[in-house]
Amino acid sequence: MQLARVIGSVVATVRTPGLDGIKFLLVQPLDKHLQPAGGAVVAADAVAMAGVGELVSVVASREAAVALPETFVPVDHAITGIVDAVTHEASDTGAAT
C-alpha cells in the first residue's frame, strides 16, 4: 500500500467488461514525507468517493485487481481508502511530525 494525492481524473468512454461505473483518477505517489515520488499513475477508485486534492491509499498489481467490486479486472492501481491524517515519529528525535 502506498500514499498518493489525487491530481486529476481520467475519462474513458469505452471500457473492458467489469469496469463499467468505475471512476478512474490520476494519482501522484508520495514518499514518507508526503512529497511526490515518481510519475503519476491512473488508479481505479474502489471507494467510489475520492476526489481531486485528497490524500488516498493505493494498492498495485494483483491487489488492485481484487479491490474492485468485480474482481480480477485489468487494472494496475486501485484507490482503497481516503486518508484523514498521517503521523509518524522522527527517527532521530522521537518527536511526532
Buried (B, 14 or more C-beta within 10 A) or exposed (E): EBBBBBEEBEEEEEEEEBBEEBBBBBBBBBEEEEEEBEEBBBBBBBBEEBEEEBBBBBBBEEEBBBBBEEEEBEBEBBBBBBEEEEEEEEEEEEEEE
